[in-house]
Amino acid sequence: RYRIYPSEYDDTQLFATFGVYGELRGRELQDKAAIASSGGNVLFLSPGLQLFPVPSITVEASYHIPVIHALHGSQLGEDYRIMAGVQLLMN
């Protein structure tokens, strides 16, 4: 992550974030047999923003872009994901 605002430390801070993550998906079973069109893996790039309006609260949002879809068989993959959240930091 990279602090966008302010240039010096302050209680309110805004960060640009970037991540890379993957998902490994196991095969699904039907009547104890593996389904051919299930399982695989996906690699995502994830740019986002993280805001600390006060030191004890974080508000964040990110956009997840799949760059590698290695899914088995005939499956629908995601075009994108949007995730957002609020965290209360306990001291």
DOGUMAR-632132 format. One line per 3 residues: number of its first residue (from 1); for each residue x, y, z of N, C-alpha, C. Coordinates in steps of 0.05 Angstrom, whole numbers, padded with zeros to 5 digits, always signed. Each point is the difference from the previous one (the first is absolute). Example, Ala and Ser with C-alpha at 12.3 -4.5 7.8 and 13.67 -1.06 7.14 Angstrom:
REM residues 2
1 = +00264/-00114/+00156/-00018/+00024/+00000/+00018/+00024/+00000 | -00007/+00021/-00014/+00016/+00024/+00001/-00015/+00022/+00014
This chain:
REM residues 91
1 = +00017/-00024/+00000/-00017/+00024/+00000/+00018/+00025/+00000 | -00011/+00021/-00010/+00014/+00026/-00003/-00018/+00022/+00011 | +00011/+00016/+00018/-00016/+00022/+00011/-00003/+00022/-00020
4 = -00025/+00007/-00007/-00006/+00021/-00019/-00003/+00027/+00015 | -00014/-00001/+00023/-00006/+00025/+00015/+00002/-00007/+00029 | +00010/+00017/+00017/+00017/+00024/-00005/+00029/-00010/-00005
7 = +00017/+00019/-00007/+00028/-00007/-00004/+00014/-00006/+00026 | -00009/+00012/+00022/+00011/-00005/+00027/-00021/-00016/+00015 | +00008/-00013/+00021/-00019/-00016/+00017/-00021/+00018/+00012
10 = -00025/-00008/-00001/-00022/+00014/+00012/-00021/-00021/+00008 | -00020/+00007/+00016/-00020/-00019/+00008/-00016/-00010/-00024 | -00007/+00017/-00019/-00015/-00008/-00025/+00021/-00006/-00021
13 = -00002/-00025/-00012/+00019/-00008/-00020/-00014/-00015/-00022 | +00010/+00003/-00025/-00011/-00014/-00023/+00023/-00015/-00014 | -00004/-00025/-00005/+00020/-00017/-00013/-00010/-00012/-00026
16 = +00017/-00002/-00020/-00005/-00016/-00024/+00011/-00028/+00006 | -00014/-00021/-00007/+00009/-00026/+00006/+00001/-00016/-00026 | +00017/-00021/+00000/+00001/-00018/-00023/+00009/-00027/+00010
19 = -00013/-00021/-00010/+00006/-00027/+00008/-00003/-00020/-00022 | +00011/-00022/+00004/-00003/-00023/-00018/-00007/-00024/+00017 | -00021/-00014/-00007/-00007/-00024/+00015/-00013/-00021/-00018
22 = -00001/-00024/+00010/-00011/-00021/-00016/-00020/-00017/+00016 | -00015/-00016/-00014/-00019/-00019/+00012/+00005/-00027/-00012 | +00002/-00020/+00017/+00001/-00028/-00009/-00027/-00012/+00006
25 = -00012/-00010/-00020/-00027/-00011/+00003/+00001/-00030/-00004 | -00010/-00015/+00020/-00001/-00029/-00002/-00023/-00009/-00017 | +00002/-00025/-00008/-00022/-00012/-00016/-00024/-00004/+00018
28 = -00024/+00004/-00011/-00024/-00005/+00014/-00008/-00029/-00005 | -00015/-00012/+00019/-00008/-00028/-00002/-00030/-00002/-00004 | -00008/-00020/-00016/-00028/-00007/-00002/-00001/-00030/+00001
31 = -00015/-00011/+00019/-00002/-00029/+00004/+00028/-00012/+00004 | +00017/+00014/+00015/+00028/-00008/+00006/+00018/-00001/-00025 | -00008/+00011/-00022/+00017/+00002/-00024/+00006/+00029/-00006
34 = +00025/+00006/-00008/+00008/+00027/-00006/-00014/+00010/-00026 | -00009/+00025/+00001/-00013/+00012/-00023/+00022/+00011/-00018 | +00000/-00007/-00025/+00022/+00008/-00019/+00001/+00030/-00003
37 = -00022/+00013/-00001/-00001/+00030/-00004/-00001/+00014/+00027 | +00020/-00006/+00017/+00002/+00014/+00026/+00029/+00001/+00008 | +00007/+00018/+00018/+00027/+00002/+00009/+00017/+00017/-00019
40 = +00025/+00005/+00008/+00019/+00016/-00015/+00012/+00022/+00017 | +00010/+00020/-00013/+00011/+00023/+00015/-00003/+00026/-00015 | +00001/+00022/+00015/-00003/+00027/-00012/+00021/+00018/+00014
43 = +00012/+00017/-00016/+00019/+00020/+00011/-00012/+00028/-00005 | -00001/+00016/+00021/-00012/+00027/+00000/+00021/+00022/+00004 | -00004/+00023/-00013/+00014/+00025/+00008/-00021/+00016/+00015
46 = +00009/+00015/+00020/-00019/+00013/+00018/+00008/+00028/+00008 | -00006/+00020/-00017/+00004/+00028/+00009/-00022/+00009/+00018 | +00006/+00019/+00018/-00021/+00009/+00018/+00008/+00026/+00015
49 = -00018/+00008/+00018/+00005/+00023/+00017/-00006/-00008/+00029 | +00015/+00012/+00018/-00003/-00005/+00029/+00000/+00028/+00014 | -00021/+00006/+00015/-00002/+00025/+00014/-00001/-00004/+00030
52 = +00016/+00014/+00014/-00001/+00001/+00029/-00011/+00028/+00008 | -00027/+00003/+00003/-00011/+00026/+00007/+00008/+00009/+00028 | +00002/-00020/+00018/+00011/+00004/+00027/+00018/-00024/+00005
55 = +00018/+00001/+00019/+00019/-00022/+00004/-00013/-00027/+00006 | -00024/-00001/+00010/-00012/-00026/+00008/-00020/-00012/-00021 | -00003/+00014/-00023/-00019/-00010/-00020/+00014/-00001/-00027
58 = -00004/-00022/-00015/+00010/-00003/-00027/-00023/-00005/-00019 | -00002/+00015/-00022/-00019/-00005/-00021/+00015/-00007/-00025 | -00006/-00023/-00012/+00015/-00008/-00024/-00017/-00011/-00022
61 = +00009/+00002/-00024/-00014/-00010/-00024/+00022/-00009/-00020 | -00006/-00022/-00014/+00019/-00010/-00020/-00015/-00012/-00023 | +00013/+00000/-00023/-00011/-00010/-00025/+00018/-00023/-00008
64 = -00011/-00024/-00003/+00016/-00024/-00005/-00004/-00009/-00029 | +00022/+00000/-00015/+00000/-00006/-00029/+00013/-00027/-00004 | -00015/-00020/-00011/+00013/-00025/-00005/+00018/+00001/-00024
67 = +00025/-00008/+00003/+00019/+00001/-00023/+00006/-00028/-00010 | -00004/-00020/+00016/+00003/-00028/-00009/-00024/-00016/+00010 | -00015/-00011/-00018/-00022/-00018/+00007/+00010/-00028/-00010
70 = +00007/-00017/+00018/+00007/-00028/-00007/-00020/-00018/+00013 | -00025/+00001/-00010/-00021/-00016/+00011/-00004/-00025/-00017 | -00007/-00022/+00013/-00002/-00025/-00014/-00028/-00002/-00014
73 = +00000/-00011/-00024/-00025/-00005/-00014/-00013/+00026/-00009 | -00027/-00002/-00001/-00016/+00023/-00009/-00012/+00014/+00025 | +00012/+00023/+00008/-00009/+00014/+00024/-00002/+00030/-00007
76 = -00017/+00014/+00014/-00001/+00029/-00002/+00020/+00011/+00020 | +00017/+00018/-00009/+00019/+00014/+00017/-00010/+00028/+00006 | +00012/+00013/+00020/-00008/+00027/+00006/+00012/+00020/-00020
79 = -00014/+00021/-00005/+00011/+00022/-00016/+00015/+00019/+00019 | -00010/+00003/+00024/+00012/+00017/+00020/-00014/-00005/+00027 | +00012/+00010/+00021/-00012/+00001/+00027/+00005/+00027/+00012
82 = -00019/+00009/+00015/+00004/+00025/+00015/-00005/-00007/+00030 | +00019/+00007/+00016/-00002/-00005/+00029/+00004/+00025/+00015 | -00016/+00003/+00021/+00002/+00024/+00017/-00005/-00008/+00029
85 = +00011/+00015/+00018/-00004/-00006/+00028/+00007/+00022/+00019 | -00008/-00002/+00024/+00006/+00018/+00022/+00011/-00016/+00023 | +00022/+00009/+00011/+00012/-00014/+00023/+00002/+00020/+00024
88 = -00005/-00011/+00023/+00004/+00014/+00025/+00025/-00012/+00013 | +00020/+00016/+00003/+00026/-00009/+00011/-00001/+00002/+00031 | +00003/-00022/+00013/-00001/+00000/+00029/+00028/+00003/+00011
91 = +00004/+00019/+00018/+00026/+00004/+00012/+00002/-00012/+00027
